[in-house]
Amino acid sequence: MPQSISRRWLTQAEAAEQLGVTDRTIRKFIATGRLTGYRLGARAVRVDAGELETLLSPIPTGGSSPPPGRSPAAGGKSTSRRRPNRTEPPERAPRSGGAVGGDAA
Protein backbone atom coordinates (compact mmCIF):
# COMPACT_ATOMS: atom_id res chain seq x y z
CA MET A 1 0.00 0.00 0.00
CA PRO A 2 1.45 3.42 -0.94
CA GLN A 3 2.51 5.65 1.89
CA SER A 4 0.38 8.76 2.29
CA ILE A 5 2.18 12.08 2.31
CA SER A 6 0.70 14.39 4.90
CA ARG A 7 0.00 17.88 3.64
CA ARG A 8 -0.47 21.10 5.51
CA TRP A 9 -3.55 22.89 4.24
CA LEU A 10 -3.84 26.67 4.40
CA THR A 11 -6.72 29.01 3.78
CA GLN A 12 -6.21 31.61 1.07
CA ALA A 13 -5.70 34.26 3.75
CA GLU A 14 -3.06 32.13 5.53
CA ALA A 15 -1.24 31.47 2.24
CA ALA A 16 -1.31 35.18 1.46
CA GLU A 17 0.12 36.03 4.87
CA GLN A 18 2.95 33.53 4.41
CA LEU A 19 3.93 35.06 1.06
CA GLY A 20 3.31 38.65 2.11
CA VAL A 21 0.66 39.24 -0.56
CA THR A 22 -3.10 39.76 -0.48
CA ASP A 23 -5.66 36.97 -0.61
CA ARG A 24 -6.78 38.45 -3.93
CA THR A 25 -3.31 37.65 -5.32
CA ILE A 26 -3.68 34.06 -4.11
CA ARG A 27 -7.05 33.83 -5.88
CA LYS A 28 -5.42 35.15 -9.08
CA PHE A 29 -2.63 32.56 -8.78
CA ILE A 30 -5.27 29.84 -8.47
CA ALA A 31 -7.31 31.22 -11.40
CA THR A 32 -4.25 31.40 -13.68
CA GLY A 33 -2.96 27.98 -12.69
CA ARG A 34 0.20 29.17 -10.94
CA LEU A 35 -1.12 27.64 -7.71
CA THR A 36 -3.48 24.72 -7.21
CA GLY A 37 -6.57 25.35 -5.12
CA TYR A 38 -8.48 22.47 -3.52
CA ARG A 39 -12.18 22.83 -2.81
CA LEU A 40 -13.39 21.65 0.58
CA GLY A 41 -17.16 21.55 0.46
CA ALA A 42 -19.15 24.08 -1.53
CA ARG A 43 -17.23 27.25 -0.64
CA ALA A 44 -14.01 26.62 1.26
CA VAL A 45 -10.79 26.59 -0.78
CA ARG A 46 -7.49 25.34 0.61
CA VAL A 47 -3.92 25.55 -0.65
CA ASP A 48 -1.10 23.05 -0.09
CA ALA A 49 1.53 24.87 2.00
CA GLY A 50 4.32 22.94 0.27
CA GLU A 51 3.25 24.29 -3.10
CA LEU A 52 3.82 27.90 -2.03
CA GLU A 53 7.57 27.48 -2.42
CA THR A 54 7.13 26.68 -6.11
CA LEU A 55 5.92 30.26 -6.63
CA LEU A 56 9.19 31.69 -5.38
CA SER A 57 12.21 31.92 -7.68
CA PRO A 58 15.64 33.30 -6.85
CA ILE A 59 16.78 36.58 -8.33
CA PRO A 60 20.09 36.08 -10.16
CA THR A 61 22.88 38.39 -9.03
CA GLY A 62 26.34 39.07 -10.38
CA GLY A 63 25.92 36.76 -13.36
CA SER A 64 27.18 37.56 -16.83
CA SER A 65 23.83 36.96 -18.51
CA PRO A 66 21.24 39.73 -18.48
CA PRO A 67 17.89 39.24 -16.75
CA PRO A 68 14.93 38.18 -18.90
CA GLY A 69 13.57 41.03 -21.05
CA ARG A 70 16.94 42.75 -21.38
CA SER A 71 19.51 42.33 -24.08
CA PRO A 72 23.20 43.20 -24.12
CA ALA A 73 22.69 44.78 -27.57
CA ALA A 74 20.39 47.36 -26.02
CA GLY A 75 23.10 48.37 -23.57
CA GLY A 76 21.42 46.45 -20.78
CA LYS A 77 18.30 48.56 -21.13
CA SER A 78 14.90 47.00 -21.21
CA THR A 79 13.60 46.00 -24.63
CA SER A 80 10.02 46.49 -23.49
CA ARG A 81 8.10 49.74 -23.83
CA ARG A 82 8.38 52.14 -20.93
CA ARG A 83 5.39 53.64 -19.22
CA PRO A 84 5.00 57.41 -19.50
CA ASN A 85 6.05 59.49 -16.54
CA ARG A 86 2.89 59.91 -14.48
CA THR A 87 4.19 62.98 -12.61
CA GLU A 88 3.94 65.25 -15.66
CA PRO A 89 0.45 66.40 -16.66
CA PRO A 90 -0.57 65.38 -20.16
CA GLU A 91 -0.47 68.06 -22.84
CA ARG A 92 -3.91 69.38 -23.64
CA ALA A 93 -5.12 70.99 -26.82
CA PRO A 94 -6.55 74.48 -26.48
CA ARG A 95 -10.27 74.52 -26.05
CA SER A 96 -12.39 75.75 -28.89
CA GLY A 97 -15.74 77.36 -28.36
CA GLY A 98 -17.14 80.23 -26.40
CA ALA A 99 -15.09 82.35 -24.07
CA VAL A 100 -15.50 81.95 -20.36
CA GLY A 101 -15.74 85.10 -18.29
CA GLY A 102 -16.49 88.69 -19.22
CA ASP A 103 -14.85 88.77 -22.68
CA ALA A 104 -17.90 87.53 -24.52
CA ALA A 105 -19.13 89.91 -27.20
C-alpha positions in Angstrom: 0.0 0.0 0.0 1.5 3.4 -0.9 2.5 5.6 1.9 0.4 8.8 2.3 2.2 12.1 2.3 0.7 14.4 4.9 0.0 17.9 3.6 -0.5 21.1 5.5 -3.5 22.9 4.2 -3.8 26.7 4.4 -6.7 29.0 3.8 -6.2 31.6 1.1 -5.7 34.3 3.8 -3.1 32.1 5.5 -1.2 31.5 2.2 -1.3 35.2 1.5 0.1 36.0 4.9 3.0 33.5 4.4 3.9 35.1 1.1 3.3 38.7 2.1 0.7 39.2 -0.6 -3.1 39.8 -0.5 -5.7 37.0 -0.6 -6.8 38.4 -3.9 -3.3 37.6 -5.3 -3.7 34.1 -4.1 -7.0 33.8 -5.9 -5.4 35.2 -9.1 -2.6 32.6 -8.8 -5.3 29.8 -8.5 -7.3 31.2 -11.4 -4.3 31.4 -13.7 -3.0 28.0 -12.7 0.2 29.2 -10.9 -1.1 27.6 -7.7 -3.5 24.7 -7.2 -6.6 25.4 -5.1 -8.5 22.5 -3.5 -12.2 22.8 -2.8 -13.4 21.7 0.6 -17.2 21.6 0.5 -19.1 24.1 -1.5 -17.2 27.3 -0.6 -14.0 26.6 1.3 -10.8 26.6 -0.8 -7.5 25.3 0.6 -3.9 25.5 -0.6 -1.1 23.1 -0.1 1.5 24.9 2.0 4.3 22.9 0.3 3.2 24.3 -3.1 3.8 27.9 -2.0 7.6 27.5 -2.4 7.1 26.7 -6.1 5.9 30.3 -6.6 9.2 31.7 -5.4 12.2 31.9 -7.7 15.6 33.3 -6.9 16.8 36.6 -8.3 20.1 36.1 -10.2 22.9 38.4 -9.0 26.3 39.1 -10.4 25.9 36.8 -13.4 27.2 37.6 -16.8 23.8 37.0 -18.5 21.2 39.7 -18.5 17.9 39.2 -16.7 14.9 38.2 -18.9 13.6 41.0 -21.1 16.9 42.7 -21.4 19.5 42.3 -24.1 23.2 43.2 -24.1 22.7 44.8 -27.6 20.4 47.4 -26.0 23.1 48.4 -23.6 21.4 46.5 -20.8 18.3 48.6 -21.1 14.9 47.0 -21.2 13.6 46.0 -24.6 10.0 46.5 -23.5 8.1 49.7 -23.8 8.4 52.1 -20.9 5.4 53.6 -19.2 5.0 57.4 -19.5 6.0 59.5 -16.5 2.9 59.9 -14.5 4.2 63.0 -12.6 3.9 65.2 -15.7 0.5 66.4 -16.7 -0.6 65.4 -20.2 -0.5 68.1 -22.8 -3.9 69.4 -23.6 -5.1 71.0 -26.8 -6.5 74.5 -26.5 -10.3 74.5 -26.1 -12.4 75.7 -28.9 -15.7 77.4 -28.4 -17.1 80.2 -26.4 -15.1 82.3 -24.1 -15.5 82.0 -20.4 -15.7 85.1 -18.3 -16.5 88.7 -19.2 -14.8 88.8 -22.7 -17.9 87.5 -24.5 -19.1 89.9 -27.2 
